[in-house]
Each structure stands twice: as structure tokens, then as C-alpha cells.
Amino acid sequence: MNELIQTVAVYALPVIFAITLHEAAHAFAAKFFGDTTAYSQGRMTLNPISHIDPFGTIIIPAVLYVATGGAFLFGYAKPVPVNFANLRKPKQDMAWVALAGPAANFVMACLWMILAIFLQVSGVNEDFFIRMANAGILTNLVMFAFNLFPIPPLDGGRILVSLLPYKLAYKFAQIEQYGFFIVMALVMLHVLQFWMVPVMWLAEMLLHLLMSPIRLLLA
């Protein structure tokens, strides 16, 4: 129980930030490209309460953590409502709206890594803050890679629909009604790791490359 409480304390802030900024980024991008649906429903906000789904964000992850001893976690936030028909160039702009969420997670991973570097060079030895910074990096890399998986309704699926020719895009978009079940099956069968591991590795390498000048400045 103590281990669970410590894990929740370390991951609570990173997860809340990761979910909130991911969804708010979708809403901001949708409004930027012409659709005000999410904005009019109050979803273009940094208030986490507007994005948290009690069942998908809290209950499911908690039950899975306890049931599997932390070996398997899965959860989701309330999807941001986007009416793609309202976008100025619906098929083209769909990709940018979808990409906004993972991009926000990558930026947050950068910020958490900057914090981790700062803690390291400043000699801070408080384990809680070091673990939280590392949790922030990991959480956002996981969300970045997971959401880019090319199956709708995940962001990667939306991006692929946007890039495919119209006829193929229409057929591929039909998968969306089964997308959640497909992704869940791939997660439970440990197939999704063949996507997650290399994408997270590449993203982390890019993070370290981007952080190199900051390390040199703070060294």
C-alpha cells in the first residue's frame, strides 16, 4: 500500500499535466484551423477537471495497477470534440489537429528533462523530485508514442487518414468504430510494445540531442 501511495504521489502531477496539455493542444489547434466546437464546450482550458474522465483516467488505471501489480496500465481522458467538417481544409488540417496532442507531450518531456538536468547540476538529492522529473519524461514519452500509433481514433490514425488518398482514407476511417478494441487487444497481447519501444527510444534520443546545449550551459 505504501508503494502504491508513493507511486501515485510521484506520477500524479506529471500525468495530470500530460493529459491536460495534450487535450488542450487538440482544442487550441482545432480552433486555430477553424473549428470552435471544443472551445465552445470549455475544452480549450488548462483546467484538468475539464479533461479527466473519472472512469477512464482514474478508476481503470487504479484497478489495473492493483490487479496486475503495476505490470499493466491503461487509461484515457475525455476526447476533445472536433468537427472536422468545420476546419478550413478538413482533410489536410485534420493531421495538424491530431498532431498537436503528441507534440504537446514531446514539449512537456523536454521541460521535465530540463528540470531533471537542473536538479542534477544543482546538487539536489531529494529523491521525490528526481523521481517526479523522470516520471514526467516517461509519462509524456509514453503518451507521445501511444497516441501516434496509426489506428483511429488515436492521433496517429487521424494523421494517416489525412495523408492517405481519399478512397483509401475513407475505407481506413471505418476502422475507428473498432479502434478501441483493436488497441486494447494489441496492448494485452504485448504486440503494441513493438511500436512503443522504438518510437519512445527515438523520441528520447531526440530529447537528449535537444538538451545537449542546455547540459553544456549548466555544466
Secondary structure as GFF3:
##gff-version 3
##sequence-region A 1 219
A	DSSP	alpha_helix	2	32	.	.	.	ID=ss1
A	DSSP	alpha_helix	37	40	.	.	.	ID=ss2
A	DSSP	three_ten_helix	48	50	.	.	.	ID=ss3
A	DSSP	pi_helix	54	59	.	.	.	ID=ss4
A	DSSP	alpha_helix	60	68	.	.	.	ID=ss5
A	DSSP	three_ten_helix	84	86	.	.	.	ID=ss6
A	DSSP	alpha_helix	90	121	.	.	.	ID=ss7
A	DSSP	alpha_helix	127	147	.	.	.	ID=ss8
A	DSSP	alpha_helix	155	163	.	.	.	ID=ss9
A	DSSP	alpha_helix	166	173	.	.	.	ID=ss10
A	DSSP	alpha_helix	176	188	.	.	.	ID=ss11
A	DSSP	alpha_helix	193	218	.	.	.	ID=ss12
###
